[in-house]
Amino acid sequence: MTAAFCSRCAAPMASAMLGGKQRPQCPACGFVAWRNPAPVGMALIEHEDRLVLIRRSTAPLADYWAPPAGYVECGESVPAAVCREAHEECGLLIELDGLVGVYSQADVDVLIVAYRAHSTGGELAAGDDASDARLFAVNELPLQPPPKDGSATDLWLYQVVADTIAHWRGAIRPDHNPRSTTQ
Ligand SMILES: [Zn+2]
């Protein structure tokens, strides 16, 4: 989605060939509206030997169980954003244990950086963007059908959630649940 008017000088935007692609550019001040995927941090949190999932209350993937996740803001690092979002969405204080993976797709305008983490305090409670927050043991993870009539972002996020949860299960029980995917 491109704005009709320049966000810097409010002149009508035009199109220009830049770096081999047509891009929105302001003919008055030269401002180029670059489009980049927004970074989102995600946490696969172990709490009391189980995985913390929240029930998403908003799109994409509304009503699905997913790890806490949210947009990285300017002024914070990705790890700091993950810890902040985890606290806002599920009430727990966490410490990160390592990268699970970086997920992106050409037709989706976010990029997800997922970490393994464990709780260090707080109380499990559903917060921002979550209608519920629960603990799932490795053998009772939710079975969720793929979204019907979902957007590209819904379908992609569904796959990212399935992949990161499978990774967590593999990391916890390598003998019983070998990882089926590699990053
Ligand atoms: Zn301008």
Boltz pocket constraint, residues with backbone or C-beta under 6 A from the ligand:
constraints:
  - pocket:
      binder: B
      contacts: [[A, 6], [A, 7], [A, 8], [A, 9], [A, 10], [A, 11], [A, 26], [A, 27], [A, 28], [A, 29], [A, 30], [A, 31]]
      max_distance: 6.0
